[in-house]
Amino acid sequence: MQSKWENITPDIAAQVLETAECGRNASGSVIERYARDMANDRWQRSPQGPVYARAKGGPRILRDGQQRYWAVIRAGHILADQGVIASPLDFSVDFYVTEGTPEEIDEAFPYLDSGKNRTGSDYLTTQGRAHATLLYTVGRRIALWQAGHMSGNTWKPTRAEVLAILEPQDTEDHDKELARVAHVEEATEAAKSWSVKPPVPAAGTVGFLWWLLGQVEPRDRDTFIEYLRTGSGLTDEHVFKGAEHPLVLLRNRLHADAYAASTRGTSVKQETVLWLCLRGWDAWRRKEQIRKLQMPAKVTDASFRQPR
């Protein structure tokens, strides 16, 4: 086998895909994620690239990597639609391509992608980052929120998009970038100390709330998180004397939902937990007299509650 770098344009990608024999259907969601990284200049050169088989004197047949080629085409169209480039064909990406005889590739093919995937938290661990798994979880929720998505069911952040949250970016204001990343790490530290049994909300959601609500009012954020953790002092707030405290309602609702889900062998959607927490936060800060926390019939990304 031999490997080399090749510059792949959308027209080259289209020609390659005409004769691809990769043994599985391409995934539209994976293509879209790859294309976002490519279009946003976050696609990194990697020694793990597409694989071709070529018989002596015959054409090259793509055996592995079709989603990357589809992504090149998609990224070219994204940038052209944005007016960044004049034509999709002006775009290109470098791939480290491996080519072997059909016999060599057939021998190797059963073992391609058969190992354990290296996760984003694995990468953070190699960088010596504290609480790597929780840090990555918090970063992922922040990436979702900043992209205008709540659940990650229909839109999933790429690893590069999450790492852009967790690592300083190359900007003129380096100190600001360091402070931004430090704030995410502080959110993770706050979530790491979450000692509720069972953990309701989950620590990753607590870290995200700490990050998000701190942008509204840090002191209220700290009080809110402590109330959510212990429930201590809730009945002492004078403004809610004689009325149901919204954070009592919130704690009761979260724990009841978690218990009901556990009896069914399921779990509560984190976007539901987040919506209820933000509703409780707003009611508490505005001193609303409410009787219950009611989810709307339909929650969408566009209509999702924003903290005030």
C-alpha positions as CSV (number, residue, x, y, z in Angstrom):
1,M,0.0,0.0,0.0
2,Q,1.0,3.6,-0.6
3,S,-0.3,6.8,0.9
4,K,0.0,10.5,-0.2
5,W,-1.7,13.8,0.1
6,E,-4.3,14.7,-2.5
7,N,-6.2,17.9,-3.0
8,I,-9.9,17.1,-3.4
9,T,-12.3,19.5,-5.1
10,P,-16.1,19.0,-5.4
11,D,-15.8,17.9,-9.0
12,I,-13.1,15.4,-8.2
13,A,-15.2,14.2,-5.2
14,A,-18.2,13.7,-7.6
15,Q,-16.2,11.7,-10.0
16,V,-14.8,9.5,-7.2
17,L,-18.3,8.9,-5.8
18,E,-19.6,7.6,-9.1
19,T,-17.7,4.3,-8.6
20,A,-17.4,4.1,-4.8
21,E,-17.9,0.7,-3.2
22,C,-17.8,1.4,0.5
23,G,-20.3,-1.3,1.6
24,R,-22.7,1.0,3.5
25,N,-25.0,3.9,2.9
26,A,-23.6,7.4,3.5
27,S,-25.1,9.2,6.6
28,G,-26.6,12.6,5.8
29,S,-26.1,13.9,9.4
30,V,-22.4,12.9,9.4
31,I,-21.9,14.5,6.0
32,E,-23.5,17.7,7.3
33,R,-21.2,17.8,10.4
34,Y,-18.1,17.2,8.3
35,A,-19.2,19.9,5.8
36,R,-19.7,22.4,8.6
37,D,-16.2,21.8,9.9
38,M,-14.8,22.1,6.4
39,A,-16.8,25.3,5.6
40,N,-15.8,26.9,8.9
41,D,-12.1,26.1,8.5
42,R,-12.2,23.6,11.4
43,W,-11.4,20.5,9.3
44,Q,-8.0,19.2,10.4
45,R,-5.5,17.4,8.2
46,S,-5.3,13.8,9.4
47,P,-3.2,10.7,8.5
48,Q,-6.3,8.6,8.6
49,G,-7.8,9.2,5.2
50,P,-9.8,7.6,2.4
51,V,-8.9,4.2,1.1
52,Y,-8.8,3.1,-2.6
53,A,-8.4,-0.2,-4.3
54,R,-6.9,-0.4,-7.8
55,A,-6.3,-3.4,-9.9
56,K,-3.2,-3.2,-12.2
57,G,-4.1,-1.0,-15.1
58,G,-7.6,-0.5,-13.7
59,P,-9.4,2.5,-12.2
60,R,-9.3,3.5,-8.5
61,I,-12.3,2.4,-6.5
62,L,-13.1,4.2,-3.3
63,R,-13.6,1.6,-0.5
64,D,-13.6,3.9,2.6
65,G,-14.3,7.6,3.1
66,Q,-17.3,8.4,1.0
67,Q,-18.8,10.7,3.6
68,R,-15.8,13.0,3.4
69,Y,-16.1,13.3,-0.3
70,W,-19.8,14.1,-0.1
71,A,-18.9,16.7,2.6
72,V,-16.4,18.4,0.2
73,I,-19.3,18.9,-2.3
74,R,-21.6,20.1,0.4
75,A,-19.1,22.5,1.9
76,G,-18.4,24.0,-1.5
77,H,-22.1,24.7,-1.9
78,I,-22.4,26.2,1.6
79,L,-19.5,28.6,1.0
80,A,-20.8,29.5,-2.5
81,D,-24.3,30.2,-1.0
82,Q,-22.7,32.5,1.6
83,G,-20.8,34.4,-1.1
84,V,-17.5,33.4,0.4
85,I,-16.4,31.8,-2.9
86,A,-17.7,32.4,-6.4
87,S,-18.3,28.8,-7.2
88,P,-18.5,25.5,-5.3
89,L,-15.7,24.3,-7.5
90,D,-13.4,26.9,-5.9
91,F,-13.3,24.9,-2.7
92,S,-10.9,22.0,-1.9
93,V,-9.7,19.9,1.0
94,D,-6.5,17.9,1.4
95,F,-6.9,14.2,2.2
96,Y,-4.2,11.7,3.0
97,V,-5.2,8.9,0.6
98,T,-4.1,5.3,0.8
99,E,-4.2,3.0,-2.2
100,G,-3.6,-0.7,-2.5
101,T,-4.4,-3.7,-4.6
102,P,-7.9,-5.1,-4.3
103,E,-6.4,-8.1,-2.5
104,E,-4.6,-5.9,0.0
105,I,-7.7,-3.8,0.7
106,D,-10.0,-6.8,0.9
107,E,-7.7,-8.2,3.6
108,A,-7.7,-5.0,5.6
109,F,-11.3,-4.1,5.0
110,P,-12.9,-6.2,7.8
111,Y,-10.7,-4.4,10.3
112,L,-11.3,-0.8,9.2
113,D,-13.2,1.2,12.0
114,S,-13.2,-1.8,14.2
115,G,-11.3,-0.3,17.1
116,K,-12.7,1.8,20.0
117,N,-13.4,5.4,19.0
118,R,-11.3,8.0,20.7
119,T,-13.8,10.4,22.3
120,G,-13.6,14.1,22.8
121,S,-13.0,13.5,26.5
122,D,-10.2,11.1,25.7
123,Y,-8.5,14.0,23.8
124,L,-9.0,16.4,26.7
125,T,-7.5,13.8,29.0
126,T,-4.3,13.6,26.9
127,Q,-4.1,17.4,27.2
128,G,-4.2,17.1,31.0
129,R,-7.6,18.8,31.4
130,A,-9.3,18.3,34.7
131,H,-12.7,16.4,34.8
132,A,-12.4,15.7,31.0
133,T,-15.7,13.8,30.5
134,L,-17.8,16.4,32.4
135,L,-15.9,19.3,30.7
136,Y,-16.6,17.9,27.3
137,T,-20.3,17.4,28.3
138,V,-20.6,21.0,29.4
139,G,-18.8,22.3,26.3
140,R,-21.2,20.2,24.1
141,R,-24.3,21.8,25.7
142,I,-22.8,25.3,25.3
143,A,-22.1,24.5,21.6
144,L,-25.7,23.4,21.1
145,W,-27.1,26.5,22.9
146,Q,-24.9,28.9,20.9
147,A,-26.0,27.2,17.6
148,G,-29.7,27.6,18.7
149,H,-30.4,24.0,19.4
150,M,-31.5,22.5,22.7
151,S,-31.5,18.7,22.4
152,G,-28.9,17.5,20.0
153,N,-31.4,15.1,18.5
154,T,-31.6,16.7,15.1
155,W,-28.4,18.8,15.2
156,K,-25.2,17.5,16.7
157,P,-22.1,19.6,17.3
158,T,-18.9,18.3,15.8
159,R,-15.9,17.6,17.9
160,A,-14.2,20.7,16.4
161,E,-17.2,22.9,17.4
162,V,-17.1,21.6,21.0
163,L,-13.3,22.1,21.2
164,A,-13.8,25.7,19.9
165,I,-15.7,26.2,23.2
166,L,-13.1,24.5,25.3
167,E,-9.9,25.9,23.9
168,P,-8.7,29.4,23.3
169,Q,-9.1,30.5,19.7
170,D,-6.6,32.4,17.7
171,T,-7.8,36.0,18.1
172,E,-6.2,39.4,18.8
173,D,-7.6,39.4,22.3
174,H,-5.9,36.4,23.7
175,D,-6.6,37.3,27.4
176,K,-10.3,37.5,26.6
177,E,-10.2,34.0,25.1
178,L,-8.4,32.6,28.1
179,A,-11.0,34.2,30.4
180,R,-13.8,32.7,28.3
181,V,-12.3,29.2,28.5
182,A,-11.7,29.6,32.3
183,H,-15.4,30.4,32.7
184,V,-16.3,27.1,31.2
185,E,-13.8,25.3,33.4
186,E,-15.3,27.1,36.4
187,A,-18.8,25.8,35.3
188,T,-17.4,22.3,35.2
189,E,-15.8,22.6,38.7
190,A,-19.2,23.8,40.0
191,A,-20.9,20.8,38.4
192,K,-18.2,18.4,39.7
193,S,-19.3,19.3,43.3
194,W,-22.9,18.5,42.5
195,S,-23.7,16.0,45.3
196,V,-27.4,15.4,44.8
197,K,-28.5,11.7,45.0
198,P,-29.9,10.9,42.6
199,P,-28.2,13.6,40.5
200,V,-31.2,15.7,39.4
201,P,-30.5,17.6,37.2
202,A,-27.5,15.7,35.8
203,A,-24.1,17.3,36.5
204,G,-23.7,18.3,32.8
205,T,-26.9,20.3,32.9
206,V,-25.9,21.9,36.2
207,G,-22.6,23.0,34.7
208,F,-24.4,24.4,31.7
209,L,-26.9,26.3,33.9
210,W,-24.0,27.7,36.0
211,W,-22.4,29.0,32.7
212,L,-25.7,30.3,31.2
213,L,-27.3,31.9,34.3
214,G,-24.0,33.5,35.3
215,Q,-24.2,35.7,32.2
216,V,-27.5,37.1,33.6
217,E,-26.7,37.5,37.3
218,P,-23.8,35.6,39.0
219,R,-25.0,36.1,42.6
220,D,-28.5,35.0,41.8
221,R,-27.0,32.1,39.9
222,D,-25.1,30.9,42.9
223,T,-28.1,31.1,45.1
224,F,-30.3,29.4,42.6
225,I,-27.9,26.5,42.2
226,E,-27.6,26.1,45.9
227,Y,-31.4,26.1,46.3
228,L,-31.6,23.5,43.6
229,R,-29.0,21.3,45.3
230,T,-30.2,21.4,48.9
231,G,-33.6,23.1,49.1
232,S,-32.4,24.8,52.2
233,G,-33.8,28.2,53.1
234,L,-36.5,28.2,50.5
235,T,-39.3,28.6,53.0
236,D,-37.5,31.6,54.6
237,E,-37.9,33.9,51.6
238,H,-40.5,36.4,52.9
239,V,-42.0,37.3,49.5
240,F,-43.2,33.7,49.1
241,K,-44.7,33.3,52.6
242,G,-48.1,31.7,52.2
243,A,-47.5,30.8,48.6
244,E,-45.7,27.8,46.9
245,H,-42.1,28.7,46.3
246,P,-41.3,28.3,42.6
247,L,-38.1,26.5,43.4
248,V,-39.9,24.1,45.7
249,L,-42.2,23.4,42.8
250,L,-39.1,23.0,40.5
251,R,-37.4,20.5,42.8
252,N,-40.5,18.5,43.3
253,R,-41.2,18.4,39.6
254,L,-37.7,17.4,38.7
255,H,-37.4,14.6,41.2
256,A,-41.0,13.3,40.4
257,D,-40.2,13.2,36.7
258,A,-36.9,11.4,37.4
259,Y,-38.6,8.8,39.6
260,A,-41.4,8.2,37.1
261,A,-38.9,7.8,34.2
262,S,-36.8,5.4,36.3
263,T,-39.8,3.2,36.9
264,R,-40.3,3.0,33.1
265,G,-36.7,2.3,32.5
266,T,-36.2,5.6,30.6
267,S,-34.8,9.0,31.4
268,V,-36.1,12.6,31.3
269,K,-35.0,14.5,28.3
270,Q,-32.4,17.1,29.2
271,E,-34.1,19.8,27.2
272,T,-37.2,19.2,29.4
273,V,-35.1,19.6,32.5
274,L,-33.5,22.7,31.1
275,W,-36.8,24.3,30.2
276,L,-38.2,23.7,33.7
277,C,-35.1,25.1,35.4
278,L,-35.2,28.2,33.3
279,R,-39.0,28.6,34.0
280,G,-38.3,28.2,37.7
281,W,-35.4,30.7,37.5
282,D,-37.6,33.3,35.9
283,A,-40.5,32.8,38.4
284,W,-38.1,33.0,41.3
285,R,-36.3,36.2,40.1
286,R,-39.6,37.9,39.2
287,K,-41.2,36.8,42.4
288,E,-44.1,35.2,40.6
289,Q,-46.9,33.4,42.5
290,I,-47.3,30.2,40.5
291,R,-49.2,27.0,41.4
292,K,-47.3,24.6,39.1
293,L,-44.6,24.3,36.5
294,Q,-46.3,23.4,33.2
295,M,-44.5,22.5,30.1
296,P,-45.9,24.0,26.8
297,A,-47.5,21.5,24.4
298,K,-44.7,21.9,22.0
299,V,-41.1,23.1,22.7
300,T,-39.0,24.1,19.7
301,D,-35.5,25.5,19.3
302,A,-37.0,28.8,18.0
303,S,-39.4,29.2,21.0
304,F,-37.2,27.8,23.7
305,R,-37.2,29.8,27.0
306,Q,-34.4,32.3,27.4
307,P,-33.1,33.2,30.9
308,R,-34.0,36.6,32.2
